Amino acid sequence: MRPLSHTAISTYLECSLKYKFNYIDKLPKIPRPYFSFGKSVHQALEYLYRVKIPPPPTLEEVLQYYRENWISEGYASGEEETRYFQEGKRILTEFYQRHIDDNFRPPLFAEYLFNLELSGIKLTGYIDRIDKLSDGSLAIIDYKTGSAFDLKRVENDPQLTLYQMAVTANIGLPVSQLSLYHLPSLTDFRVGPRHPDQIANLEATIRQVYQGIQQERFAPSPGNHCQWCDFQKVCPIFAYQYASPQERSDGQLTDTRIKEIVDNYGKTYSRIKELKKELENLRETILKYVQKKNFWRLSGKVYELKISSRGNWAVPAKSKSEKERITEIIKDILVAANEYEKILTPDFWVLSKKILDNELSPETIQKLKKVMEWQEIYTLRASERSKEDEESEEENTEENK
């Protein structure tokens, strides 16, 4: 199995079947302008920083290298390519003017290739730049040429976590800074080193991905990312869309008949949704009537309804965060009363029964009732009326006239 990179791990987590198409089947990918643009700019910055001793290349030399090594793949037109090229030239010029001066110090590494092993899992990748700071610690910098982002992304970016793991293991010096440098805005988003919990979480994710690949778990994961996928034509999610009418037929169902069935299913599903809404409105009207009149068995001309209810102590139906907060309060009350281990979770059905049966101390029950609420759960059962019921009701109606 090939070593896992950050991109490979991210691809598997996004869609494991896409990982298979890309890294195992090695299917050709569609050239994208943003990939060509990003690589062209990265190569020029690598050229700038790979010098071992000052002085660095001049701005003119950097721009010449950029021009000579420009990657032309993926652009829809010459006009689009020119726009991208000029943007890269602007970025490199402004970057050079801001960061390169007489105090230039070459980085410890530019485009650093690392190999790392985690519990027998081989990992690899390239780090754009590693600087050695004045206190002897290291700063990891990764360049980004895409859309804007904020500091929160940097604080949680798994790529930087992996890079810190690799640098700590391979170079042996402490990492004190992690940066995602947004080149279009010349913004250096910088944070401190990763917390051990973040490293442990990424290690667990890597093991999960590795296990999935080893067990050949490759299933499509449809989502918004599908619209940019290079492998739509071979993906089962899109196979029907790209198949010919002959390929869509299974020998019994023609393409035309399949389309009819799909449309009928859609219409039926829509009707069910409408009926569910109508049913809920009828239920609400009936329950209001039952609660007002205290009639628990109702008759129509064809059907009758039997209504029953069951009370229950529950967490108030508020927002998710409020439910979580109240659940924690309930847990604390149960722990203080030495009841939590008996109920566990806490299971609110079990807890409600204990309150109703007075199986908890009066003090505990009082505390629980302050944060919980009493809810009536109604059940409506409909059945067709028998002939005898209909005749009996007609007789009663005649007598009451």
LUMDREN-983133 format. One line per 4 residues: their letters; for each residue x, z, y of N, C-alpha, C. Coordinates in pm, whole numbers, plus 50000, padded with zeros to 5 digits. Example, Ala and Ser with C-alpha at 12.3 -4.5 7.8 and 13.67 -1.06 7.14 Angstrom:
BEGIN
AS> 51319 50780 49431 51230 50780 49550 51320 50780 49670 | 51285 50708 49775 51367 50714 49894 51290 50787 50003
***
This chain:
BEGIN
MRPL> 50085 50000 49880 50000 50000 50000 50088 50000 50124 | 50053 49915 50222 50132 49904 50343 50122 50033 50424 | 50226 50068 50502 50219 50186 50589 50104 50175 50689 | 50045 50288 50722 49933 50291 50815 49983 50306 50958
SHTA> 49932 50224 51048 49958 50237 51191 49835 50297 51257 | 49848 50331 51385 49732 50382 51459 49620 50278 51459 | 49656 50151 51479 49555 50045 51482 49486 50031 51347 | 49562 50041 51239 49503 50029 51105 49406 50144 51078
ISTY> 49447 50265 51116 49361 50383 51097 49233 50368 51178 | 49247 50326 51303 49131 50308 51390 49037 50200 51336 | 49096 50093 51283 49016 49985 51227 48935 50033 51108 | 48997 50110 51019 48925 50160 50901 48810 50252 50943
LECS> 48835 50338 51042 48731 50430 51088 48616 50355 51155 | 48648 50247 51224 48543 50167 51290 48463 50089 51187 | 48532 50024 51095 48465 49946 50990 48565 49924 50876 | 48542 49991 50765 48638 49983 50654 48647 49841 50596
LKYK> 48535 49765 50603 48541 49628 50552 48627 49540 50642 | 48623 49566 50772 48710 49493 50865 48857 49522 50833 | 48888 49646 50796 49024 49679 50755 49065 49592 50636 | 48976 49582 50538 49008 49502 50419 49032 49356 50456
FNYI> 48943 49298 50536 48959 49158 50577 49093 49136 50647 | 49132 49232 50731 49250 49217 50815 49380 49247 50739 | 49385 49365 50675 49513 49413 50621 49534 49383 50473 | 49428 49364 50397 49442 49336 50254 49423 49187 50226
DKLP> 49310 49133 50273 49285 48990 50252 49365 48903 50347 | 49410 48963 50457 49491 48892 50558 49423 48764 50607 | 49296 48775 50638 49222 48659 50690 49267 48629 50832 | 49267 48504 50872 49312 48468 51008 49219 48527 51113
KIPR> 49277 48569 51225 49201 48627 51335 49191 48527 51450 | 49089 48547 51532 49068 48459 51647 49160 48505 51761 | 49242 48417 51818 49327 48457 51931 49241 48502 52049 | 49277 48614 52109 49202 48669 52221 49291 48671 52346
PYFS> 49238 48635 52462 49322 48631 52583 49380 48767 52620 | 49302 48874 52601 49351 49006 52641 49465 49055 52553 | 49466 49011 52424 49579 49046 52338 49705 48973 52383 | 49692 48842 52410 49807 48763 52455 49861 48816 52588
FGKS> 49770 48848 52679 49809 48902 52810 49881 49035 52794 | 49822 49126 52717 49884 49258 52698 50022 49249 52637 | 50038 49163 52537 50169 49149 52471 50272 49088 52567 | 50229 48992 52648 50321 48930 52744 50374 49032 52844
VHQA> 50287 49117 52897 50327 49220 52994 50415 49324 52926 | 50376 49366 52805 50455 49466 52731 50598 49415 52706 | 50609 49289 52668 50742 49233 52641 50830 49234 52766 | 50769 49204 52880 50846 49204 53005 50894 49343 53040
LEYL> 50810 49445 53016 50850 49584 53043 50956 49631 52944 | 50946 49584 52821 51051 49616 52724 51184 49556 52770 | 51182 49433 52818 51303 49369 52871 51361 49450 52986 | 51274 49501 53073 51320 49580 53187 51388 49708 53142
YRVK> 51334 49776 53042 51381 49910 53008 51478 49918 52890 | 51506 49805 52828 51592 49816 52710 51741 49817 52745 | 51776 49814 52873 51917 49824 52912 51970 49962 52876 | 52094 49970 52835 52152 50097 52794 52211 50174 52911
IPPP> 52263 50099 53008 52321 50164 53127 52274 50087 53251 | 52267 50156 53369 52229 50085 53492 52333 49978 53524 | 52300 49880 53606 52171 49863 53675 52070 49794 53585 | 51939 49806 53617 51836 49736 53541 51830 49589 53583
PTLE> 51759 49506 53511 51740 49367 53555 51671 49366 53692 | 51698 49263 53769 51631 49249 53899 51484 49210 53876 | 51405 49224 53981 51265 49184 53971 51254 49036 53936 | 51341 48955 53996 51338 48811 53969 51367 48783 53821
EVLQ> 51460 48858 53764 51493 48839 53623 51378 48881 53533 | 51311 48990 53570 51196 49036 53491 51084 48931 53495 | 51058 48878 53614 50951 48778 53627 50987 48648 53555 | 51115 48615 53557 51159 48495 53485 51139 48514 53334
YYRE> 51175 48634 53284 51156 48664 53142 51007 48656 53107 | 50926 48712 53194 50780 48710 53176 50728 48567 53167 | 50776 48484 53255 50733 48345 53261 50778 48269 53135 | 50901 48289 53094 50957 48214 52982 50899 48259 52847
NWIS> 50850 48383 52841 50799 48437 52715 50647 48457 52718 | 50582 48394 52813 50437 48403 52826 50369 48348 52700 | 50268 48421 52650 50195 48381 52530 50065 48313 52574 | 50046 48188 52533 49934 48107 52583 49812 48107 52492
EGYA> 49814 48179 52384 49704 48173 52287 49577 48240 52339 | 49463 48182 52304 49335 48249 52320 49261 48226 52450 | 49321 48159 52545 49256 48140 52675 49156 48024 52667 | 49039 48047 52728 48932 47947 52720 48962 47824 52803
SGEE> 49044 47839 52906 49074 47726 52993 49206 47752 53065 | 49261 47647 53127 49382 47662 53205 49359 47753 53325 | 49240 47749 53379 49207 47833 53494 49208 47981 53455 | 49150 48011 53338 49149 48150 53292 49292 48198 53265
ETRY> 49373 48114 53204 49511 48150 53175 49588 48177 53304 | 49567 48095 53405 49636 48113 53533 49598 48247 53597 | 49468 48283 53589 49423 48412 53644 49494 48528 53575 | 49499 48522 53443 49567 48628 53368 49715 48632 53404
FQEG> 49779 48515 53411 49923 48510 53442 49952 48572 53578 | 49872 48538 53677 49893 48592 53812 49870 48743 53816 | 49773 48789 53737 49749 48934 53731 49869 49005 53670 | 49926 48949 53564 50045 49008 53504 50163 49009 53601
KRIL> 50177 48902 53675 50286 48895 53775 50267 49003 53881 | 50142 49024 53924 50115 49129 54023 50149 49267 53968 | 50107 49292 53845 50133 49422 53782 50283 49448 53774 | 50358 49352 53725 50503 49370 53707 50574 49389 53841
TEFY> 50531 49313 53941 50593 49325 54074 50569 49462 54134 | 50443 49506 54132 50410 49636 54191 50468 49752 54110 | 50472 49736 53978 50532 49838 53893 50681 49852 53926 | 50749 49740 53938 50892 49741 53968 50917 49806 54103
QRHI> 50839 49769 54202 50858 49822 54338 50832 49972 54344 | 50744 50021 54259 50712 50163 54262 50811 50247 54184 | 50863 50195 54072 50939 50280 53980 51088 50249 53970 | 51131 50133 54013 51272 50097 53993 51345 50105 54127
DDNF> 51445 50194 54134 51524 50208 54256 51668 50240 54217 | 51746 50289 54315 51888 50316 54289 51909 50431 54192 | 51805 50515 54172 51816 50629 54080 51767 50595 53939 | 51761 50468 53911 51709 50423 53780 51790 50485 53666
RPPL> 51714 50542 53569 51775 50594 53447 51710 50526 53328 | 51789 50465 53243 51730 50400 53125 51657 50504 53039 | 51553 50464 52973 51483 50558 52884 51566 50587 52760 | 51525 50689 52686 51592 50717 52560 51567 50602 52461
FAEY> 51442 50554 52460 51406 50440 52376 51302 50355 52447 | 51312 50223 52426 51206 50130 52467 51161 50056 52343 | 51028 50050 52320 50969 49989 52201 51032 50052 52075 | 51014 50183 52065 51073 50261 51956 50992 50244 51828
LFNL> 51055 50193 51722 50991 50179 51592 51008 50309 51514 | 50896 50365 51470 50905 50488 51390 50844 50465 51252 | 50898 50539 51158 50841 50549 51024 50830 50696 50991 | 50715 50734 50937 50686 50875 50914 50613 50887 50781
ELSG> 50633 51000 50713 50562 51023 50588 50486 51154 50597 | 50358 51149 50561 50272 51268 50563 50210 51284 50426 | 50255 51384 50352 50201 51410 50217 50202 51284 50131 | 50311 51209 50140 50322 51087 50061 50260 50964 50123
IKLT> 50196 50981 50239 50132 50869 50309 50231 50813 50412 | 50262 50686 50402 50357 50625 50494 50287 50579 50622 | 50347 50615 50735 50292 50580 50867 50399 50506 50946 | 50355 50419 51035 50450 50343 51116 50388 50308 51251
GYID> 50472 50262 51342 50421 50221 51473 50533 50198 51572 | 50496 50146 51688 50590 50125 51798 50545 50206 51918 | 50638 50277 51979 50610 50354 52100 50673 50279 52218 | 50592 50251 52320 50640 50169 52431 50765 50226 52497
RIDK> 50763 50358 52523 50878 50417 52593 50888 50566 52564 | 51011 50613 52548 51037 50756 52534 51144 50793 52636 | 51111 50882 52728 51206 50929 52830 51257 51068 52794 | 51385 51091 52823 51440 51226 52809 51440 51291 52946
LSDG> 51371 51404 52957 51357 51471 53086 51475 51562 53113 | 51482 51614 53234 51598 51693 53277 51616 51821 53196 | 51504 51875 53141 51516 51998 53062 51545 51971 52915 | 51569 51844 52881 51603 51809 52744 51483 51773 52657
SLAI> 51362 51795 52708 51241 51759 52633 51210 51611 52650 | 51111 51563 52576 51080 51420 52575 50943 51392 52634 | 50930 51275 52696 50802 51224 52746 50772 51094 52673 | 50651 51084 52620 50607 50963 52550 50514 50886 52641
IDYK> 50543 50757 52661 50461 50673 52749 50409 50553 52672 | 50278 50531 52681 50217 50413 52619 50145 50334 52727 | 50177 50206 52739 50118 50121 52843 49982 50066 52798 | 49889 50058 52892 49758 50000 52866 49727 49896 52973
TGSA> 49681 49778 52929 49648 49672 53024 49498 49643 53030 | 49417 49721 52957 49274 49694 52950 49192 49765 53056 | 49070 49800 53020 48976 49861 53113 49023 49999 53158 | 48968 50042 53271 49005 50172 53327 48956 50285 53236
FDLK> 49021 50399 53242 48982 50517 53166 49016 50640 53249 | 48987 50759 53196 49016 50880 53271 49105 50973 53189 | 49134 51090 53246 49227 51183 53183 49173 51236 53051 | 49040 51241 53037 48980 51295 52915 49023 51213 52793
RVEN> 49033 51082 52812 49078 50998 52701 49219 51037 52659 | 49305 51061 52756 49445 51095 52726 49453 51228 52652 | 49366 51321 52691 49367 51454 52629 49331 51449 52482 | 49256 51345 52442 49208 51340 52303 49254 51216 52227
DPQL> 49337 51133 52288 49375 51006 52227 49456 51029 52099 | 49406 50982 51982 49478 51006 51857 49610 50929 51847 | 49621 50820 51921 49746 50743 51919 49861 50828 51971 | 49838 50898 52082 49944 50984 52137 49974 51101 52045
TLYQ> 49871 51151 51976 49894 51259 51879 49986 51211 51767 | 49960 51091 51716 50045 51035 51611 50187 51015 51662 | 50199 50966 51785 50332 50944 51842 50409 51075 51856 | 50340 51181 51897 50408 51310 51908 50456 51358 51771
MAVT> 50370 51341 51670 50408 51380 51533 50534 51304 51490 | 50540 51174 51518 50653 51091 51475 50780 51128 51549 | 50770 51146 51681 50889 51178 51762 50944 51315 51724 | 50857 51413 51705 50901 51547 51668 50974 51544 51534
ANIG> 50920 51467 51438 50980 51462 51305 51109 51380 51303 | 51114 51269 51377 51227 51175 51367 51340 51204 51463 | 51306 51248 51584 51410 51269 51685 51451 51417 51692 | 51356 51505 51665 51389 51647 51657 51391 51721 51788
LPVS> 51351 51656 51897 51346 51722 52028 51200 51749 52064 | 51174 51856 52139 51034 51888 52173 50975 51784 52267 | 50847 51757 52248 50772 51667 52337 50695 51752 52437 | 50717 51727 52567 50650 51807 52670 50548 51727 52750
QLSL> 50554 51592 52739 50460 51509 52815 50410 51393 52730 | 50280 51365 52744 50219 51249 52680 50147 51169 52788 | 50173 51038 52794 50115 50956 52901 50053 50828 52848 | 49936 50796 52903 49882 50660 52893 49893 50602 53033
YHLP> 49974 50499 53049 49997 50439 53179 49906 50316 53194 | 49807 50328 53286 49716 50217 53310 49780 50121 53408 | 49830 50010 53354 49910 49918 53435 49833 49849 53548 | 49708 49802 53527 49639 49734 53637 49623 49819 53763
SLTD> 49608 49952 53745 49593 50041 53861 49720 50120 53890 | 49825 50097 53810 49952 50171 53824 49927 50322 53824 | 49843 50367 53732 49809 50509 53723 49867 50568 53596 | 49946 50673 53612 50007 50741 53498 49922 50865 53465
FRVG> 49841 50854 53360 49759 50967 53316 49845 51050 53220 | 49877 51171 53262 49978 51251 53191 49922 51388 53153 | 49949 51428 53029 49908 51561 52982 50025 51625 52909 | 50007 51752 52872 50109 51823 52796 50102 51790 52649
PRHP> 50182 51856 52567 50185 51825 52423 50055 51865 52354 | 50035 51812 52237 49914 51837 52160 49912 51980 52103 | 49791 52034 52095 49768 52163 52031 49780 52143 51879 | 49829 52244 51807 49840 52230 51661 49709 52191 51593
DQIA> 49594 52235 51648 49465 52199 51589 49441 52049 51597 | 49484 51986 51708 49467 51841 51721 49551 51767 51618 | 49671 51817 51595 49758 51755 51495 49698 51772 51356 | 49647 51892 51326 49586 51917 51195 49464 51828 51173
NLEA> 49384 51808 51278 49266 51723 51267 49304 51578 51239 | 49409 51529 51307 49452 51392 51284 49509 51378 51143 | 49583 51477 51097 49637 51472 50961 49524 51463 50859 | 49417 51539 50881 49302 51535 50791 49237 51397 50794
TIRQ> 49228 51337 50913 49170 51203 50926 49255 51100 50853 | 49386 51111 50866 49477 51016 50799 49459 51026 50648 | 49450 51148 50596 49429 51166 50452 49296 51106 50407 | 49193 51123 50490 49061 51069 50459 49067 50916 50453
VYQG> 49133 50855 50551 49145 50709 50553 49227 50660 50433 | 49338 50726 50408 49424 50688 50296 49347 50693 50163 | 49271 50801 50145 49192 50816 50023 49087 50706 50010 | 49023 50672 50123 48923 50566 50120 48983 50432 50081
IQQE> 49101 50403 50131 49169 50277 50098 49210 50275 49951 | 49267 50388 49906 49312 50397 49767 49195 50380 49670 | 49079 50432 49708 48961 50423 49622 48880 50296 49647 | 48935 50209 49733 48875 50079 49765 48732 50094 49816
RFAP> 48715 50189 49908 48584 50206 49972 48582 50120 50098 | 48526 50001 50085 48521 49906 50196 48377 49859 50217 | 48308 49924 50307 48168 49890 50335 48154 49852 50482 | 48067 49756 50513 48048 49719 50653 47983 49833 50731
SPGN> 48022 49847 50857 47964 49948 50946 47912 49878 51070 | 47789 49827 51065 47736 49751 51180 47724 49836 51305 | 47753 49775 51420 47746 49844 51549 47780 49747 51660 | 47795 49802 51781 47827 49717 51897 47958 49642 51880
HCQW> 48052 49703 51803 48183 49639 51786 48172 49506 51711 | 48061 49484 51642 48047 49360 51562 48053 49235 51648 | 48008 49244 51772 48004 49123 51855 48143 49067 51886 | 48246 49151 51872 48384 49103 51897 48463 49084 51767
CDFQ> 48396 49098 51654 48469 49093 51526 48511 48951 51492 | 48631 48938 51440 48685 48807 51402 48632 48759 51267 | 48564 48848 51192 48533 48817 51052 48383 48805 51025 | 48305 48769 51126 48160 48760 51110 48120 48662 51000
KVCP> 48191 48550 50990 48152 48445 50895 48166 48487 50750 | 48248 48589 50722 48266 48635 50584 48205 48773 50563 | 48145 48830 50664 48088 48965 50654 47944 48957 50603 | 47906 49041 50507 47769 49036 50455 47662 49066 50560
IFAY> 47700 49135 50668 47604 49163 50775 47563 49033 50844 | 47656 48937 50853 47630 48811 50924 47625 48690 50831 | 47637 48712 50701 47644 48599 50606 47520 48512 50614 | 47402 48572 50624 47277 48494 50632 47276 48406 50755
QYAS> 47323 48462 50867 47323 48389 50995 47406 48261 50985 | 47516 48267 50912 47607 48152 50903 47579 48061 50783 | 47489 48104 50693 47463 48025 50573 47371 47906 50604 | 47383 47799 50525 47295 47683 50539 47162 47715 50472
PQER> 47056 47639 50503 46926 47662 50436 46937 47658 50284 | 47022 47570 50230 47039 47562 50086 47105 47688 50032 | 47203 47741 50105 47273 47862 50062 47183 47985 50071 | 47085 47982 50160 46995 48096 50175 46893 48105 50063
SDGQ> 46860 47993 50000 46762 47992 49892 46821 48054 49766 | 46737 48131 49693 46784 48189 49567 46724 48118 49446 | 46664 48000 49469 46603 47925 49360 46454 47946 49351 | 46407 48061 49400 46264 48091 49400 46209 48096 49542
LTDT> 46284 48161 49629 46241 48171 49769 46318 48069 49853 | 46245 47985 49922 46310 47889 50012 46345 47957 50143 | 46426 47890 50223 46465 47946 50353 46341 47969 50440 | 46247 47873 50436 46124 47886 50516 46044 48007 50471
RIKE> 46030 48025 50340 45953 48139 50288 46020 48272 50321 | 46151 48276 50315 46225 48398 50350 46197 48436 50495 | 46199 48336 50583 46171 48363 50725 46030 48420 50743 | 45933 48365 50668 45796 48415 50676 45788 48561 50630
IVDN> 45857 48591 50522 45856 48728 50469 45918 48826 50568 | 46029 48785 50627 46095 48872 50727 46001 48898 50844 | 45937 48792 50893 45844 48810 51007 45726 48898 50969 | 45671 48878 50848 45560 48961 50803 45600 49107 50790
YGKT> 45721 49128 50740 45770 49266 50728 45780 49330 50867 | 45836 49253 50963 45850 49304 51099 45716 49339 51162 | 45616 49249 51142 45484 49274 51197 45420 49398 51132 | 45436 49409 51001 45380 49525 50930 45445 49655 50976
YSRI> 45575 49649 50992 45648 49769 51038 45601 49810 51178 | 45580 49710 51264 45532 49740 51400 45393 49801 51396 | 45307 49750 51305 45172 49806 51295 45176 49951 51246 | 45267 49977 51152 45282 50115 51101 45322 50209 51214
KELK> 45415 50165 51297 45457 50248 51411 45340 50276 51505 | 45260 50171 51530 45143 50189 51617 45041 50282 51554 | 45020 50268 51421 44925 50354 51351 44972 50499 51349 | 45102 50519 51334 45155 50656 51337 45129 50723 51472
KELE> 45145 50647 51578 45119 50699 51711 44970 50730 51727 | 44885 50637 51678 44740 50658 51686 44700 50780 51604 | 44761 50795 51485 44731 50908 51398 44768 51040 51465 | 44882 51041 51533 44926 51162 51602 44829 51199 51714
NLRE> 44780 51099 51787 44683 51126 51894 44552 51181 51836 | 44504 51125 51723 44383 51174 51658 44403 51317 51608 | 44519 51343 51551 44552 51478 51501 44547 51579 51614 | 44607 51542 51728 44610 51632 51843 44468 51663 51892
TILK> 44380 51560 51896 44241 51579 51939 44165 51671 51843 | 44185 51647 51713 44117 51729 51610 44162 51874 51618 | 44291 51898 51633 44342 52036 51637 44292 52110 51760 | 44282 52042 51872 44227 52106 51991 44082 52149 51965
YVQK> 44005 52063 51898 43866 52093 51865 43859 52211 51767 | 43943 52209 51665 43945 52316 51564 43979 52450 51627 | 44080 52450 51713 44122 52575 51778 44014 52629 51871 | 43937 52538 51930 43832 52579 52024 43707 52628 51950
KNFW> 43667 52556 51842 43542 52587 51773 43560 52671 51647 | 43685 52680 51601 43713 52755 51478 43641 52695 51357 | 43627 52562 51352 43575 52491 51236 43695 52438 51156 | 43702 52473 51028 43820 52438 50949 43791 52332 50843
RLSG> 43666 52279 50848 43632 52167 50759 43539 52076 50837 | 43581 51951 50855 43506 51857 50938 43465 51737 50853 | 43350 51680 50886 43300 51566 50809 43273 51446 50899 | 43309 51329 50850 43267 51204 50908 43165 51141 50814
KVYE> 43132 51015 50835 43038 50949 50745 43101 50915 50610 | 43230 50888 50613 43299 50845 50490 43403 50947 50443 | 43470 51013 50538 43578 51105 50502 43546 51247 50549 | 43617 51341 50487 43612 51478 50537 43755 51528 50553
LKIS> 43769 51623 50643 43901 51682 50670 43899 51829 50637 | 44002 51874 50566 44023 52016 50541 44148 52057 50619 | 44133 52156 50704 44244 52200 50790 44290 52336 50745 | 44419 52353 50733 44479 52484 50703 44596 52507 50796
SRGN> 44635 52631 50809 44749 52662 50897 44836 52770 50833 | 44960 52770 50876 45055 52872 50830 45143 52910 50947 | 45152 53038 50972 45234 53085 51083 45380 53099 51043 | 45466 53092 51142 45609 53097 51114 45684 53138 51239
WAVP> 45783 53227 51222 45872 53262 51332 45986 53160 51335 | 46010 53097 51450 46109 52989 51459 46185 52996 51591 | 46293 52917 51598 46368 52905 51723 46286 52817 51817 | 46269 52856 51942 46191 52775 52036 46241 52630 52041
AKSK> 46149 52535 52046 46184 52392 52047 46233 52352 52184 | 46359 52384 52213 46418 52348 52341 46530 52247 52318 | 46624 52236 52409 46734 52141 52394 46826 52184 52280 | 46907 52090 52234 47000 52117 52124 47095 52232 52159
SEKE> 47150 52229 52281 47244 52333 52322 47176 52470 52328 | 47048 52471 52374 46975 52597 52382 46943 52649 52242 | 46911 52560 52151 46887 52601 52011 47012 52662 51951 | 47126 52598 51977 47253 52650 51924 47284 52787 51982
RITE> 47253 52805 52112 47279 52934 52177 47192 53044 52115 | 47062 53014 52096 46970 53113 52038 47007 53142 51893 | 47048 53039 51820 47091 53058 51680 47208 53155 51672 | 47302 53143 51765 47416 53236 51769 47371 53379 51797
IIKD> 47272 53395 51887 47218 53529 51917 47154 53588 51792 | 47075 53505 51720 47011 53550 51595 47115 53591 51493 | 47220 53511 51484 47328 53543 51389 47390 53678 51424 | 47416 53703 51552 47476 53830 51595 47384 53948 51561
ILVA> 47253 53928 51581 47156 54035 51550 47160 54066 51400 | 47164 53962 51316 47165 53981 51172 47296 54042 51123 | 47407 53999 51184 47538 54056 51147 47540 54204 51179 | 47490 54241 51298 47488 54382 51339 47401 54466 51245
ANEY> 47298 54404 51187 47207 54476 51097 47250 54464 50950 | 47369 54405 50926 47420 54383 50790 47323 54301 50704 | 47256 54203 50765 47158 54121 50695 47200 53975 50686 | 47301 53936 50759 47335 53793 50769 47378 53736 50634
EKIL> 47460 53810 50559 47510 53759 50432 47397 53740 50331 | 47289 53818 50345 47177 53807 50252 47093 53682 50282 | 47084 53649 50411 46997 53538 50452 47074 53408 50460 | 47199 53416 50511 47288 53301 50527 47230 53199 50624
TPDF> 47309 53107 50664 47284 52988 50747 47266 53015 50896 | 47169 53093 50952 47056 53160 50888 46944 53063 50851 | 46882 53088 50733 46766 53009 50690 46643 53067 50759 | 46583 52990 50850 46476 53046 50932 46346 53067 50855
WVLS> 46326 52991 50747 46207 53015 50664 46219 53150 50595 | 46336 53177 50539 46359 53306 50475 46351 53418 50577 | 46411 53395 50691 46412 53496 50797 46270 53526 50844 | 46188 53422 50862 46050 53442 50905 45972 53524 50804
KKIL> 45994 53497 50676 45923 53572 50570 45963 53718 50573 | 46092 53745 50597 46138 53884 50604 46075 53957 50722 | 46058 53884 50835 45994 53946 50951 45847 53976 50919 | 45778 53879 50857 45636 53895 50826 45614 54005 50722
DNEL> 45705 54018 50627 45691 54117 50520 45754 54251 50557 | 45805 54261 50684 45868 54385 50731 45983 54430 50641 | 46064 54332 50596 46178 54364 50510 46303 54397 50590 | 46295 54386 50724 46404 54423 50812 46364 54549 50887
SPET> 46461 54613 50947 46430 54735 51023 46345 54700 51145 | 46258 54792 51189 46175 54766 51307 46256 54724 51429 | 46374 54785 51446 46459 54752 51561 46508 54607 51553 | 46550 54564 51432 46598 54427 51412 46485 54327 51434
IQKL> 46367 54358 51379 46252 54268 51397 46216 54254 51544 | 46220 54365 51617 46189 54361 51761 46287 54273 51836 | 46415 54284 51804 46518 54203 51871 46499 54054 51838 | 46466 54025 51711 46448 53885 51671 46327 53823 51739
KKVM> 46218 53898 51750 46097 53845 51811 46116 53813 51959 | 46214 53878 52022 46240 53853 52164 46303 53715 52187 | 46376 53666 52088 46444 53537 52106 46378 53425 52024 | 46289 53462 51929 46219 53361 51851 46075 53350 51903
EWQE> 46003 53251 51850 45864 53236 51891 45776 53209 51769 | 45650 53252 51780 45554 53231 51673 45496 53091 51682 | 45501 53021 51571 45449 52884 51569 45345 52870 51458 | 45233 52804 51491 45132 52771 51391 45156 52629 51342
IYTL> 45168 52614 51212 45189 52482 51152 45059 52442 51082 | 44998 52334 51131 44868 52291 51080 44885 52176 50981 | 44804 52180 50876 44801 52072 50776 44660 52015 50772 | 44650 51881 50785 44521 51813 50778 44519 51727 50651
RASE> 44418 51754 50564 44405 51676 50442 44275 51598 50445 | 44284 51466 50437 44166 51380 50441 44133 51330 50301 | 44004 51327 50268 43959 51274 50140 43823 51209 50158 | 43793 51112 50071 43662 51047 50078 43553 51143 50034
RSKE> 43441 51138 50105 43328 51224 50070 43258 51172 49945 | 43204 51263 49869 43128 51224 49751 42985 51188 49791 | 42914 51120 49702 42775 51083 49727 42690 51207 49749 | 42716 51314 49669 42637 51437 49680 42651 51498 49818
DEES> 42777 51498 49873 42800 51554 50007 42723 51476 50112 | 42723 51344 50099 42654 51260 50197 42504 51286 50194 | 42445 51295 50071 42302 51319 50058 42265 51457 50110 | 42352 51557 50082 42327 51694 50129 42326 51700 50280
EEEN> 42421 51628 50343 42428 51629 50490 42306 51561 50548 | 42256 51454 50484 42137 51384 50533 42015 51476 50528 | 42005 51557 50419 41894 51650 50406 41897 51756 50516 | 42020 51809 50542 42037 51910 50646 42002 51854 50783
TEEN> 42038 51728 50805 42010 51664 50933 41859 51652 50952 | 41786 51612 50846 41640 51597 50855 41573 51732 50884 | 41623 51840 50816 41564 51973 50837 41583 52023 50978 | 41698 51983 51041 41730 52033 51176 41662 51954 51286
K> 41591 51847 51252 41524 51767 51355 41403 51843 51409
***
